[in-house]
């Protein structure tokens, strides 16, 4: 089955620094990837939709200048948490949609997630 | 605004019991409903449902969709301790939003030996 690889799986950073999280589709092309955030004991909340070659679309309440998304190729999207603060500590997960027309009716594939802790 | 609501929020059972998890949805331009199991890390895919009334089965798990009532259920029979997890359902919109999932709150299932 299709695989989405997310890296790193966990990261601890100091307050004020920036952290980059990568999301790669390993065996399919993904024109669209999605970034979700999950706080403890809560469900996944969509942060933004990442479109290859264009600007990301952010959900209401998500600061685009704080959560920078770059989708420069059909297999890679990155999320950079800039000037991280303790309240940004969360579980970040990406998902990707297979752009192949014959696979359009398949489910979204998730990366392993990144546990971010800001100290 | 799209909305997905799951019930119950938590459930504690003993091995061998059968459980039914509920999911109601309001999704604009609805295309499909998905069920995921989440243990310690990212969700793992269980089912994708697009048509009403057609049950999907995988081992002890089964799921069905009612597009008239905007509702889905996930059944787990003969539960095992390994079934303990958070079960998430998500509505998938179609068109240009395809793949964008709106998740429910999740049902925390605990199966005791």
Boltz contact constraints between the chains, C-beta under 6 A:
constraints:
  - contact:
      token1: [A, 32]
      token2: [B, 99]
      max_distance: 6.0
  - contact:
      token1: [A, 43]
      token2: [B, 103]
      max_distance: 6.0
  - contact:
      token1: [A, 43]
      token2: [B, 105]
      max_distance: 6.0
  - contact:
      token1: [A, 43]
      token2: [B, 106]
      max_distance: 6.0
  - contact:
      token1: [A, 44]
      token2: [B, 103]
      max_distance: 6.0
  - contact:
      token1: [A, 93]
      token2: [B, 42]
      max_distance: 6.0
  - contact:
      token1: [A, 97]
      token2: [B, 99]
      max_distance: 6.0
  - contact:
      token1: [A, 107]
      token2: [B, 34]
      max_distance: 6.0
  - contact:
      token1: [A, 107]
      token2: [B, 45]
      max_distance: 6.0
  - contact:
      token1: [A, 107]
      token2: [B, 48]
      max_distance: 6.0
  - contact:
      token1: [A, 108]
      token2: [B, 99]
      max_distance: 6.0
  - contact:
      token1: [A, 110]
      token2: [B, 42]
      max_distance: 6.0
  - contact:
      token1: [A, 110]
      token2: [B, 43]
      max_distance: 6.0
  - contact:
      token1: [A, 112]
      token2: [B, 41]
      max_distance: 6.0
  - contact:
      token1: [A, 112]
      token2: [B, 42]
      max_distance: 6.0
  - contact:
      token1: [A, 113]
      token2: [B, 41]
      max_distance: 6.0
  - contact:
      token1: [A, 113]
      token2: [B, 42]
      max_distance: 6.0
